[in-house]
Amino acid sequence: SSKPGLPKYCSPPKPLFPCVFEAQNAAEAEPKVQLWAKALKPTLDEHLAKYGAVLIKGLPMKTDPVAFSAFMKEMKAEYECEKFMEGRSMTSSAVAEDVRTGSDDDPRYTIEPHNEYNVAAKERPKKLFLVCGEEPNYGSGGEWIISDSRAITEQMEPTVLNKFKTLEARYEVYYPPKATATYNNWEENIAETKEEAEAYLTRAGCDWTWNEDDSILIHRNLPCVAEHPQTGEVLWFNQIHAHHATFYKDAHPEFMDHDESVPYPVHTKYGNGEEIEEETLNHIREVVWANTVAVPLRLGDLLIVDNYAALHGRMGFSLDSPRQTFVSILYE
């Protein structure tokens, strides 16, 4: 980045962040997804919460969406999980049961590190599974990025942390109707009818306002920290900077000439409705990026992220690069 306080380049992986494993005797192994799911669970149980992210290389499995879906079906069974990800504010596509594309956003756009938790979701995800279906061209970008939640929590300025603990953060999501949308719309991200959308948002604990053009503005207050369900640690857990309008305004190619009279797809404020100061946003981004590493991805790589202990995102990449990733999520 060229902005003061942010690193010019993202740091490379650290010795144990992510914690890397290589599938042994993969070439001779019978590539049944049931076996690999069962074999992987003890590794995740021992290392994922401790290190925040685990990278598995050399799994002898196909990495197309259908094969990944079969693998995730077994992982869900291992963890007795029945839920999948709920409505999204950014763009992605369902490609198989419980599997979506990582993002359909403009490749040149870097998706800032964030914890996975949609404003209109009823529960927090626990684990994210990201698989590389097609690796990017060498030197073209597109790395996975992960950030250390423990280091971020320790380094966050106490006055910033305490203010958000007191006021919480107000998350806003703006959806136009499908008929006029050029980016996202509420029919495909929440529900097909207004009645169904309102019922879903009520269950999720959201407030909303319908506009005359049938667009909707959703808002909800959420804490800035969360207790890790396994370790009990209270960690930085939010999307305050990555959900802020500057996430689009300053970086997204599709919003460089945005009509400022129309809300951006997402925005964050303090829980009392006040705008977040620029210096506060800058500080949050500085701390997050200082504790972020870029993980090169190769065909078949499987990155598992503890959604409480680590943030995740994506470096931008060249338009002509064939990079493709798929994501699935476990709730517990």
Secondary structure, 3 states (H helix, E strand, C coil): CCCCCCCCCCECCECCECEEEECCCCCCCCCCHHHHHHHHHHHHHHHHHHHCEEEEECCCCCCCHHHHHHHHHHHHHHCCCCCCCCCCCCCCCEEECCEEECCCCCCCCCEEEECCCCCCCCCCCCEEEEEEEECCCCCCECCEEEEEHHHHHHHCCHHHHHHHHHHCEEEEEEECCCCCCCCCCHHHHCCCCHHHHHHHHHHHCCEEEECCCCCEEEEEEECCEEECCCCCCEEECCCCCCCCCHHHHCCCHHHCCCCCCCCCCEEEEECCCCCCCHHHHHHHHHHHHHCEEEECCCCCCEEEEECCCEEEEECCECCCCCCEEEEEEECC
